[in-house]
Amino acid sequence: MADENSDAYLRRELDGLLRYLNKVRDEIAAIKKPADETHNFQKMGDQLDAIVKATEEATNTIMEAVEKNDAIVQEIRNKIDDPDVIAKLDEIGLTQITTLCVV
């Protein structure tokens, strides 16, 4: 009976050791080869460049629209004498949009 307990204990220990070695092996493999095989810095750099370009194009489109709207607002402003309407036109805030796009 003592031998049976010793055998069971030894099996548990060997089983635990085997699990530990498998875990270590998996961790070493993960260091050599990341789990995400698409982890490619060049590809990420290309994606970032595309995002920057798209953002730049969007900013330019916004700036063109703001400049056009500002010209229209100035044209309307020059044609009216009502101070309340002029004050409302001044509140439109096109300059603020332009400033935000440039930053």
N, C-alpha and C positions, 0 to 999 in steps of 0.2 A: 504494500500500500504506500509505503514511503517512496518507493520507486515511481509509482503512478503519479504522485504529487510532484516529484522532481521532474518527471517527463512533461507533465502539463505546464509546469512553471517554465521549463526550458523552451517548450514550444511557444508559449506566450512571449517570452523574451526574444526568441528568434523572429517571430512574426512582427513584433514591434520594431526590431532592428531592420528587418526587410522593408517595412513601411517607411521608416526613416530614410534609408538609403534611396528608395524610389523617390521620395520627396526631394532629397538633395539633388538627385540626378535631374529631376524636372526643373528645379531652380537653376541649375547650371545650364541646362539646355535653353531656358528662357533668357539667360544672360547672353548667350552666344547668338540666339535668334529670337528677336522680339515676337511676341504673340501676334502682333499686327504686322503682317508681311508687307502691307501697303505703306508702311511708315517710311516715306521717302521725302527727304528734305527738299530735293530739287522740285518734286511735284508740288509740294506745299509752297515753295517759293514762286512757282509759276501761278498757282492759284492766288497767292497774295498779290502778285503783279496784276492779275486780271481784276481783282477787287479794287485795287488802287486806280486802275485805268477806268473802270466803270464808274467809280466815285468821282473821278475828275470829269468825265463826260457828263455825268448828272449835274455836277456843280456848274459846269459851263452852260448847260441848258437852262438851269435855274437862273443864272446870272443874266442870260439873254432875255428871258421872260421878264425878269425884274426891271431891267433897263428899258424894255419896251413899255411896260406898265408905268414906269416912272415918267417916261416921255409923255404918255397919254395923260397922266395925272397933272403934269406941269402945263400941258396944253389946255386942259379943262380949267385949271386954277387961273391961268392968265385970262380966261374968257368970262370969269364971274367976279361979282363984286360983293356977294353976300359973305360977311365975315364968319358966320356959323358954318357955311358950306366949306369955306377955305380952311377953317379949323379942323373940320372932319377930314378933308383931304390930307392935311398935315399929320393926322393920326394914323394914316395907312401904314406907315413904318417900313417903307421899301428900303430905306437906308440901313435899317437894322438887319433885314434879310441879306442885303449885300455884304454887310460886315460879317455876318455869320458864315457866309459861303467862302469868304476869303480866308478866314481863320482856319 
